[in-house]
Amino acid sequence: MKTIFAIIAMLLLVALVSAKTEDVSVGPYKVSFDLNTTMNYTVTPDYVVNPDNSSTGTVKIQSENDTLALIGITNFNASQYAGFTRSDFLYMDLALRTDSNVIDGNVTKGVIDGKTGLIVTQTRRQPSDNSTADSMIALYWPDSQEIEGYGIPVAKTKVEIIANMPGAMSKDLLESIHVAQ
């Protein structure tokens, strides 16, 4: 009986140690996420101020088995329309249906970091070795707020995520990402 409790305690400890939240500074932004994996990976941030004083930051996540995710943060000088139109969804759906390498795909509206986002998930055929790979594209505006009295969402910060990693890791990234200034 003591052996069973010891094994359970060890498994719980391993589970706690394996999940780690990454906290990354990208210019004035703090990006945090948890991939919920024991796989080794590196996190590389980059930040550039553009000539017009807008800025672009990236967080590259590269794993030991060459899966990759890229988080892009764009800061605009002026507020931008931060909503999603029917055309946005139709365009992404058309792109999925016309790409001969897409085996399965879906375009949905979801919640990312507490804000409405556009999420594209797909399973793609890899022509080089006849395998398949999961990928995900997501877009949201973390500082989105409605113009009072008009109901129009505006923001200055756009976050785009492109992930070519197993579906569960992409899901964990989307469910845990937080971008704050």
C-alpha positions as CSV (number, residue, x, y, z in Angstrom):
1,M,0.0,0.0,0.0
2,K,2.8,2.4,0.9
3,T,4.4,1.6,-2.5
4,I,1.2,2.6,-4.4
5,F,1.1,5.9,-2.5
6,A,4.8,6.6,-3.2
7,I,4.2,5.9,-6.9
8,I,1.1,8.2,-7.0
9,A,3.1,11.0,-5.2
10,M,6.0,10.6,-7.7
11,L,3.5,10.8,-10.7
12,L,1.9,13.9,-9.2
13,L,5.3,15.5,-8.7
14,V,6.4,14.7,-12.3
15,A,3.1,16.2,-13.6
16,L,3.7,19.4,-11.6
17,V,7.3,19.7,-12.8
18,S,6.5,19.0,-16.5
19,A,4.1,21.9,-16.9
20,K,5.9,25.2,-16.9
21,T,4.6,28.6,-17.7
22,E,6.9,30.7,-19.9
23,D,7.1,34.4,-19.2
24,V,8.8,36.3,-22.0
25,S,9.5,40.0,-22.4
26,V,9.1,41.4,-25.9
27,G,9.7,45.1,-26.0
28,P,7.0,46.6,-23.7
29,Y,5.0,43.4,-23.8
30,K,4.9,40.5,-21.4
31,V,3.9,37.3,-23.1
32,S,3.1,34.2,-21.0
33,F,1.9,30.7,-22.1
34,D,2.1,27.1,-21.1
35,L,2.5,24.3,-23.8
36,N,1.8,21.6,-21.1
37,T,4.5,19.4,-22.5
38,T,7.7,17.7,-21.2
39,M,9.3,18.2,-24.7
40,N,12.3,20.4,-24.7
41,Y,11.9,23.7,-26.6
42,T,13.5,27.1,-27.0
43,V,11.9,30.5,-26.8
44,T,13.4,33.3,-28.7
45,P,11.9,36.9,-28.5
46,D,12.6,39.7,-31.0
47,Y,11.3,43.3,-31.1
48,V,11.7,46.0,-33.7
49,V,10.5,49.7,-33.7
50,N,9.5,50.6,-37.3
51,P,10.4,53.9,-38.9
52,D,6.7,55.1,-38.4
53,N,7.1,54.4,-34.6
54,S,4.8,51.3,-34.8
55,S,6.4,48.2,-33.5
56,T,6.6,44.5,-34.2
57,G,7.5,41.8,-31.7
58,T,7.8,38.0,-32.1
59,V,8.2,35.0,-29.9
60,K,9.6,32.0,-31.7
61,I,9.0,28.6,-30.0
62,Q,11.1,25.8,-31.5
63,S,11.0,22.3,-30.2
64,E,13.5,19.4,-30.4
65,N,11.4,17.6,-33.0
66,D,11.2,20.8,-35.2
67,T,7.7,21.7,-34.4
68,L,7.4,25.5,-34.4
69,A,5.1,28.3,-33.3
70,L,5.4,32.0,-33.9
71,I,3.6,34.6,-31.9
72,G,3.6,38.0,-33.6
73,I,2.7,41.2,-31.8
74,T,2.0,44.4,-33.9
75,N,1.5,47.7,-32.2
76,F,-0.1,50.4,-34.3
77,N,0.2,54.1,-33.8
78,A,-3.6,54.6,-34.3
79,S,-6.6,52.5,-33.3
80,Q,-7.6,49.9,-35.8
81,Y,-10.9,48.1,-36.4
82,A,-10.6,45.0,-34.2
83,G,-13.6,43.0,-35.2
84,F,-14.1,40.1,-37.5
85,T,-16.4,40.3,-40.4
86,R,-18.2,37.5,-42.2
87,S,-15.7,38.1,-45.1
88,D,-12.8,37.2,-42.8
89,F,-14.3,33.8,-42.1
90,L,-15.3,33.2,-45.7
91,Y,-11.8,34.1,-46.9
92,M,-10.1,31.7,-44.5
93,D,-12.6,29.0,-45.2
94,L,-12.1,29.4,-49.0
95,A,-8.3,29.2,-48.4
96,L,-8.8,25.9,-46.5
97,R,-11.0,24.4,-49.2
98,T,-8.8,25.3,-52.1
99,D,-5.5,24.1,-50.7
100,S,-4.9,20.6,-52.0
101,N,-2.6,19.8,-49.1
102,V,-5.4,20.4,-46.5
103,I,-7.0,17.1,-45.4
104,D,-9.2,18.6,-42.8
105,G,-9.7,22.2,-41.6
106,N,-12.0,24.5,-39.6
107,V,-12.5,28.2,-39.2
108,T,-14.1,29.3,-35.9
109,K,-14.5,32.3,-33.7
110,G,-13.2,31.7,-30.2
111,V,-11.9,33.3,-27.0
112,I,-8.2,33.9,-26.8
113,D,-6.7,35.7,-23.8
114,G,-10.3,36.8,-22.8
115,K,-10.9,38.4,-26.2
116,T,-12.8,37.3,-29.4
117,G,-10.4,35.7,-31.9
118,L,-10.4,34.0,-35.3
119,I,-9.0,30.5,-35.2
120,V,-8.1,28.3,-38.1
121,T,-7.1,24.7,-37.4
122,Q,-6.0,22.3,-40.1
123,T,-4.4,18.9,-40.8
124,R,-2.0,19.2,-43.8
125,R,-0.5,16.6,-46.0
126,Q,3.3,16.9,-46.1
127,P,4.3,16.2,-49.7
128,S,7.9,15.6,-48.8
129,D,7.3,12.4,-46.9
130,N,3.6,11.6,-47.2
131,S,2.9,12.3,-43.5
132,T,0.4,14.7,-42.0
133,A,0.9,17.6,-39.6
134,D,-1.4,19.8,-37.5
135,S,-1.3,23.5,-37.9
136,M,-3.1,26.5,-36.4
137,I,-3.5,30.1,-37.2
138,A,-5.1,32.5,-34.7
139,L,-5.6,36.3,-34.5
140,Y,-6.9,38.5,-31.8
141,W,-6.6,42.0,-30.3
142,P,-5.7,41.9,-26.6
143,D,-6.5,45.6,-26.0
144,S,-9.7,45.6,-27.9
145,Q,-12.6,47.7,-26.6
146,E,-15.8,49.0,-28.0
147,I,-16.3,52.7,-28.9
148,E,-18.9,53.8,-26.5
149,G,-22.3,54.3,-28.2
150,Y,-21.2,52.7,-31.4
151,G,-20.4,49.1,-30.6
152,I,-17.4,49.1,-32.9
153,P,-14.3,47.3,-31.5
154,V,-11.0,49.1,-31.9
155,A,-7.5,48.3,-30.7
156,K,-3.8,49.2,-31.2
157,T,-2.3,45.8,-30.5
158,K,-2.8,42.8,-32.8
159,V,-1.5,39.3,-31.9
160,E,-1.1,36.6,-34.6
161,I,-0.2,33.0,-33.8
162,I,1.0,30.5,-36.3
163,A,1.7,27.0,-34.9
164,N,2.9,23.9,-36.7
165,M,2.8,21.6,-33.7
166,P,0.6,18.8,-32.4
167,G,-3.0,19.9,-32.0
168,A,-2.9,19.4,-28.2
169,M,0.1,21.8,-27.9
170,S,-1.6,24.4,-30.1
171,K,-4.7,24.1,-28.0
172,D,-2.7,24.6,-24.8
173,L,-0.9,27.6,-26.3
174,L,-4.3,29.2,-27.2
175,E,-5.9,28.5,-23.9
176,S,-2.9,29.8,-21.9
177,I,-1.5,32.8,-23.9
178,H,-1.6,36.2,-22.2
179,V,-0.2,39.3,-23.7
180,A,0.0,42.5,-21.6
181,Q,1.7,45.8,-21.9
